[in-house]
Amino acid sequence: MRFTLPNSRGIIETILVLLLLLALLFALYDVLKVFFGVFTFALIFSVSFATPYERLAKAMGQRRKLASILYAVILVIIVALPVVYIVSAMGKHMKDIIQLYANIQTKGLPPLPAQITELPFVGAGVADFWQHLQENPQEALMGYERQIHQVLHRLIAGSAGVLGTALQFILGIIISAILLASGDKAMRPVKTTLQHLLGRRDGLALLNATTNAIKGVSIGVMGTAFIAAFISWIGFVIAGLHFKIVLCALVFFLVLIQVGPLLVWLPLVVILAVDGHTGTAIFAAVYGLFVMLIDAVLKPVLIAKSGGRLPFLVLFIGVVGGLAAWGFTGMFKGAIILAVFYTIFNSWLAQRASTVKPAPEAGAGEFM
């Protein structure tokens, strides 16, 4: 028996090519990792708004470039308005908060408003702590100095995070406008690659599953944000508040990025209570809880209804797990990963079922 040794030169060349390919992939990752968030938002927007964009382009006589510019301007305004309001408000009041903290340490506090001391359950405790602050502010704040610094640090970091997310939103909108203007040309390389790697049927099935996952999550998230903002606007009108449109835009943006409407309604309740509008404050507290309940309940329902043929449990686990792992964009990443796995697993089961031949039925004579 003769054994033939493999061509060592061919093996070495193959290994070198693979190492070079890995090095190029690592370098490509280092170059593009800064833009992963932007590309994720661009993919989300381009898939979510493909149908409305096509209708807009049709209404404008198939002038796709002009339609993409109008699409980008509208979405940027929707995103930019609440962000500009948040950043300007934080920048305006951050110095005041720091100065107030310094004045409390040295000069003490003014008298506590009577509306605060009369609050049920917490009024007496707040009044005692306030009196301690008035008598000896440095001693009263000494035990909470670390917590106060942590809160200020989180406020600054949170404002920077909101600003960074908004910037990624805007860049993602611009890139999605370019992708939508190009039409099917942008998706052609992706379709060709998937069909080449997985075959025509499985490649298209995988692409459809990914598209359905993105649409399901985006419709659920954006639909919930719109509904929460609209219901909040009704509450703001009933309460007779000013800046209703700005507050609605703020609710929409905070629900969209999964922060929730609490950051709008809680300060609103506190401000109304301090100003002496006790009845309006109670109404705002109850109505704010109702808005938060809608945000929690309606989102998974809309995601399940918009996910195409994907089961609700697959999308729900992907959304919750992705949100816990990666934040806002993780909802889409988790849903896509679970949808892709579910599609591949079903395709594998279908192939196994088609290849396994059923066992022949036993004849009557075999039991005799």
N, C-alpha and C positions, 0 to 999 in steps of 0.2 A: 504494500500500500504506500502510495506516494502522497506527501503533504506539500501543498504549495503555500509559501509564505506570502502574505499580503504585500502589496507595493508600499514599502515604508515611506517613499518619497510622496506618494499620493496622500497617505494619511497625514503626514506632516503639513502638506500644503492645505489640506482640508481644515486641520486644527488651526493653522495660522489665519485662514479666511474667517473661521468662526470667531477667533479672538479679536480680529479686526472689526468684525461686525458687532460684537459685544461692546468694544471700546467706542465705536460710533454711536451705538444706542445709549450708552451711559453719557456721552458728550451731548447727544441730542436731548436727553432728559434734563441735564444741567442747564441747557440753553432755554428749554421750553417750560420748565417747572414754574417760573414766575408767571407764565401766561395760562397755566392750567385753569385757574379760577375764571379768567376772562373767557377762555374757550368753552368752559362748561356753561357759563351764562349765555354765550353766543349760540351754543347748540340748543339750550333750553328755549330761548326766545325764537330761534328760527323754526323749530319744530312746533312750538305752541301757537305761533302767530302765522303759520304758513297759509291756512285757509282764509283768515281775515285779510292778509296781505294780497292774496290772489284776487279776492273780491275788490279790494281797493285798486289794484292794477287794472282790473277789467273796467271799473268805473271811470278810470282815467285814460281809457283808450289804449291799454297795454303799454303805457309809458312807465316801464318798470323802474327806471332810475329815479324818476320824479316821485313815484309811489314809495320807493324805499327811503328817499329823503324825508317825505312827509311822515312815514311810519316811524323813522328814527327820532324826528323832532317831537312827535306826540309822546312817545314812550320816555324820552329823556326828560321832557317837562314833567310827566307824571312822577318820575323817580326823583328829579332834581328839586322840585318844590318842597317836599317834606324834609329832604336832607339839608337844604339851605336853611330851612327854619330851625332844624335841630342844632346844626353847627352854630348858627348865629345866636340862638338862645343860650347854648352852653358857653360860647365865647363871651357873651354879654354878662352872664351871671356868675361865671367861675371866679372872676376877680372879686365880685361882691361877696361870694361865699367865703373865700379865703380871708377877706378883710373882716367880715363878720366874726369869723372864728378867732381872729387876732384880737378884736375888740372885746369879745366875751371873756377871753383869758385875762385881760387887763382891767376893763371897766365894769364887767358884769352885764346883767341882762335887764332889759326894760320889764315892766310888769306884764304878767301873762294875761292875755285876753280872757274875759269871763266866759266866752263861748267854749274855750278849751277846757276850763276847769269844770264846766257843767256837763261834759261829755260822759255818757254812761260807761262804766267798767274801767276806763283808762284815765278819766279826768283827774281823780285824786292822786294817782301815781305820778302823772305828769306835773301836777301842781307841786308835789313834794320835791321832785327832782329840780324843778324850776327855782324853787325857793333856795335849795342848796346851791344852785348855780349863782343865784343873786348874792348869797352870803359869802361864798368862797369859790369863785369860778375856777381858779387853778387847781384846787384840791378836788373839786367835783369832776373836772375833765381829765385829771391825771390818770385815772383808771381806764379811761376810754380813749386815750390819745392814740394808741396803736390802731384801734378800730376806726377812728375818725380818719387817720391817714390812709388806711386801707380803702375806706369808702371814697375818699377823694381820688386815690390812685385808680380805683375801678371806674369812677366817673370819667376820668381823663382817658383811660384805656378804652372804655366803652365808646366814647365819642370818636376816638381815632379808629376803632373797629368799624363803627357805622360809616364813617367817612371813607374808609378803604373799601368796604362792601359796596357803597354807592358808586365809587369810581369804577370798580369791576363791573357793576351793573351797566354803567354808561358805555364803557368800552365794549362790553358784550352786546349791547343794543346796536352799536355802530357796526360791529363785525357781522351780526345777524342780518342787518340791512344789506350788507354786501352779499352775503350768502343767498338771501332771498331774491335779490336782483338778478343773480346769475342763474336762478331756476334750477333745473335738473342737472346742469353742468357740475354743480358743487357736489352732488351726491353720486355722480357717475363713478368716480374712482372707488368710493366706499362699496357700492354695489358690486363692481367688478372684482374687488379684492375678496369680499365675502363669498361670492359665487365661485371664485377660483379656489379658495381654501376649503369651502364646505359643500360645494355643489350648488346648483341653481335653486333647488327646492329649499334646502336647509339654509342657504345664505339669505334668501328672501324672507324666510320665516324668522330668522334671527333679526334681520333688519326691521321687520314689522313688529316684532316683540319689543325691541328697543324703542321704536317710535311710539307704540301704544303706552309703554311705561312712562316715557317723558310726557306725553299728552295727558295721561291720567293724573300724574303728580302735579303738573303745571296747572291743569284746569281745576284740580282740587284746591291747590294753594292760592292761585290767583282768584278763583271764584269765591273762596272763603274770604279773602282780603277785601274784594269788592263788596260782598254782602255785609261784612263786619263794618266797613266804612259807611255804607249806606244806612244801616241800622243805627250806627253811632250818630250820623247826621240827624236822624229823626230825634234821637235823644237830646242832642245839642239844641235843636229847634224848640223842643218842648221846654227845656231848661232856660231858654232865652239867652244863650251864651253868644259872645262875640267870636269872631275868627272861626266860624263853623267849618268853612272850606279847608282852612289850614289844618284844623284839628282832624278833619276827616282824612286828609292826605297823610297826616302823621299816623293815624290808625291803620290806614291801608299799608303804608310802608313797614310798620312794625309787625303787623300780622304777616306780611309777605316774607320778611326775613326771619320769621318764627320767634320774635321777641314777645309778641302778644300785645293786646290793647291795654294791659295793666298799667304800663308806663304813661298812658294818657289819662286814664280814668282815676287812678289813685291820687296823683297830684291835684286833679280837678276837684275831687271830693275834699281834700285837705284845704285847698284854697277857699272853696265855698263855705266850709265849716268855720274857718278862721274869720272870714268876712261877715259871719253872722247869718248866712242863708242856710239855716239848719234843715228846713224842709227840702230845699233843692239839693243839699248835700246828701240827704238820705235817698232821694230819688236817684241821684247820680250813682250812688253806691250800688243800689239794687239793679239799676239799668246796666251799669258796668259789669256786674256779675253775669247778667243775661248775655251781654255781648261776648264775654269770655267763654260762657257755656256754648254759644253758637260756634265760636272758633274751635273749641275742642271737639264738638260732636259732628259738625257739618263737614269738616275737612276730610275725615276718612270715608264718609259716605260719598262725597263728590269724587274722591280718588277712585273708589271702587266702581262707581257708575261710569267713569270715563276711561277705564283701563282696557277697553276692548274685550278680548277673550281671556285676558289674564284673570285668574281668580283673585278675589278680594284679599284672602289671607296672604298670598304671595306679595302683592303690592303693599299691604299693611306692614308686614314684617320688614320688607325692604325699606320702606319710608321711615319707620320708627328706629330700626337698627342703624340706617345710614345717618339719620339726624343725630343719634347719640354718638356716632363715631366721628363724623366729619362736619357737623353743623348744617347750615342751610343747604349747600350744594349736596351734602350727603344724602338728603331725601331722594334726589334724582339718581345719584350714584348707586345707592342701595337698591332702589327700585329697578334700575337697569340691570344690576348684577343678578338680582333674584329672577328677573324676567328672562335674562339670557340663560341662566342655569335651568330654569323651568322649561324653556323651549328646547334646549339641548337634551335634557333628560327625557322629555316626551318624544323627541325624535329618535333617541336611542331605544326607547321602549317600543316604538312603532317598527323600527328596523328589526329588533329582536323578535317581535311577534310575527313579522313577515317571513323570517328565516326559519323559525322553529316549526316543524311539521307536526300536525296533530297525530297522536298515537292511534293506530288502527283499532277499531272496536273488536272486542273479543267475540268469537262465534259461540253459538249455543253449545256446540260439541265440546268446547274446552272446559265446560263446567260439569260435564257428565262424568 
